[in-house]
Amino acid sequence: MPDDIRFSDFTTAEKARVAALTARMAKRGLAGDSVDISDLQRRIERIENTARRRKQQNT
């Protein structure tokens, strides 16, 4: 499927941002199940969409 992106499709800065956001999500997850992490998930999805658009333009 051409829409699939791999971690290698991200730039170095995007990889760092995704890793930092994932760490923040994990930290919030430790606080309990009632903590909202949807804002961080949306930020990661935006980064993924940017990488996906860049990959489609290059192919």
C-alpha positions, 0 to 999 in steps of 0.5 A: 500500500503506498500510504504506508509510512515507515520510521525511515520516512521521517526526518531526523527532527520528526523522529525526535518530536515523535519520540518526545511526544510518545514519552510524554504520552507514556508519562501521562499514561502513568497518571491513570486511565482517566488522563486525556492524551488525545492532544498528543495523539493529534500532534503525532498524527500531524507529523505522520501526515506531513511525512506521508505527503512528502513520501507521496510527492517524492514517488 
